[in-house]
Amino acid sequence: MSHVPADLKYTDDHEWVRTHDGTVTVGITDHAQKTLGDIVFFDLPSIGKVVDAGDAVGTVESVKAASDLYAPVGGEIIEINEEVVDSPEEVNSDPYEMWLFKIKTAKGSFDGLLDAKAYQKLVDGE
């Protein structure tokens, strides 16, 4: 069973979202990193890129597969985590601390995001 922190929001694409003062921090969930296996590479979005919710903004590659990363909300990419670019395997050991990128939200709309209970139900159904 995957660990699903109650204080975060989630997407159907297995990303977690932490909100703080109009900024969202995005990472991949414990379920995602377990499914992918050993992560070897991240292609993260460019700082300054403006995205819409649902846009493909990057890629995560593991020894098993490559998967797209999506913007959970619309806004501007304001920061990427260079540590995961340099050491992508760190996400396997602590997916909820090793964030990928931050978005300054245009409207702060989080309607499409799941709470922990709904995400756990999604994961359990797979």
C-alpha positions as CSV (number, residue, x, y, z in Angstrom):
1,M,0.0,0.0,0.0
2,S,1.3,3.4,-0.9
3,H,1.8,6.2,1.5
4,V,-0.6,9.1,0.9
5,P,0.0,12.2,3.2
6,A,-3.4,13.8,4.1
7,D,-2.1,17.4,3.9
8,L,-1.4,17.3,0.1
9,K,-3.6,17.4,-3.0
10,Y,-3.2,14.9,-5.8
11,T,-3.8,14.4,-9.6
12,D,-5.1,11.4,-11.5
13,D,-1.6,11.4,-13.1
14,H,0.0,10.5,-9.7
15,E,1.5,13.8,-8.9
16,W,1.2,15.5,-5.5
17,V,0.6,19.2,-4.9
18,R,1.5,21.3,-1.9
19,T,-0.1,24.8,-1.9
20,H,1.3,27.9,-0.3
21,D,0.4,31.5,-0.9
22,G,-0.4,31.3,-4.6
23,T,2.4,28.9,-5.3
24,V,2.1,25.2,-5.8
25,T,5.0,22.7,-5.3
26,V,4.7,19.6,-7.5
27,G,6.2,16.1,-7.2
28,I,5.4,12.5,-8.0
29,T,3.6,10.3,-5.5
30,D,4.9,7.2,-3.7
31,H,2.7,5.1,-5.9
32,A,4.2,6.6,-9.0
33,Q,7.8,6.0,-7.9
34,K,7.0,2.4,-6.9
35,T,5.3,1.8,-10.3
36,L,8.2,3.4,-12.3
37,G,10.9,1.6,-10.4
38,D,14.4,3.0,-10.2
39,I,14.2,6.6,-11.6
40,V,17.2,7.6,-13.7
41,F,16.3,10.9,-15.3
42,F,14.0,14.0,-15.1
43,D,13.3,16.5,-17.9
44,L,11.8,19.4,-16.0
45,P,10.1,22.5,-17.5
46,S,11.9,25.8,-18.1
47,I,11.6,28.6,-15.5
48,G,9.3,31.3,-16.9
49,K,7.2,28.9,-19.0
50,V,3.5,29.6,-18.7
51,V,1.4,26.4,-18.6
52,D,-2.3,25.4,-18.4
53,A,-3.6,22.7,-16.1
54,G,-3.1,19.4,-17.8
55,D,-0.2,20.5,-20.1
56,A,2.7,18.0,-20.4
57,V,5.6,19.9,-18.9
58,G,8.4,17.3,-18.6
59,T,9.3,13.7,-18.4
60,V,10.4,11.2,-15.8
61,E,12.4,8.1,-16.9
62,S,13.1,5.0,-15.0
63,V,14.8,1.7,-15.9
64,K,11.3,0.4,-16.8
65,A,9.5,3.3,-18.6
66,A,9.3,7.0,-19.4
67,S,6.2,9.0,-18.3
68,D,5.1,12.5,-18.9
69,L,4.8,15.0,-16.1
70,Y,1.8,17.3,-16.2
71,A,1.0,20.7,-14.8
72,P,-1.7,20.2,-12.1
73,V,-2.7,23.9,-12.3
74,G,-2.2,26.8,-14.7
75,G,0.4,29.4,-14.1
76,E,4.1,30.2,-14.5
77,I,7.0,27.8,-13.7
78,I,9.0,29.8,-11.1
79,E,11.5,27.2,-9.9
80,I,12.8,23.7,-10.6
81,N,14.6,21.4,-8.2
82,E,18.1,21.0,-9.5
83,E,18.8,18.3,-6.9
84,V,16.4,15.9,-8.6
85,V,18.0,16.7,-12.0
86,D,21.4,15.9,-10.6
87,S,20.3,12.9,-8.4
88,P,16.9,11.6,-9.8
89,E,17.2,8.4,-7.7
90,E,16.6,10.5,-4.6
91,V,12.9,10.6,-5.5
92,N,12.6,6.9,-5.0
93,S,13.7,7.2,-1.4
94,D,11.6,10.2,-0.4
95,P,9.0,11.2,-3.1
96,Y,7.2,13.7,-0.8
97,E,10.3,15.7,0.1
98,M,11.9,15.6,-3.3
99,W,9.7,18.1,-5.2
100,L,10.2,18.7,-9.0
101,F,8.9,22.2,-9.8
102,K,6.9,25.1,-8.5
103,I,4.2,27.0,-10.3
104,K,2.9,30.5,-9.4
105,T,-0.8,30.1,-10.0
106,A,-2.7,32.4,-12.1
107,K,-6.1,31.9,-10.5
108,G,-5.4,29.5,-7.6
109,S,-8.0,27.1,-8.9
110,F,-7.6,23.6,-7.4
111,D,-11.0,22.2,-8.3
112,G,-9.5,19.3,-10.4
113,L,-7.3,18.1,-7.6
114,L,-8.0,15.1,-5.4
115,D,-7.8,15.0,-1.6
116,A,-5.8,12.2,0.1
117,K,-8.9,10.0,0.5
118,A,-10.0,10.2,-3.1
119,Y,-6.4,9.6,-4.3
120,Q,-6.0,6.5,-2.1
121,K,-9.3,5.2,-3.6
122,L,-7.9,5.8,-7.1
123,V,-4.6,4.0,-6.3
124,D,-6.4,1.1,-4.6
125,G,-8.6,0.6,-7.7
126,E,-5.6,0.1,-10.0
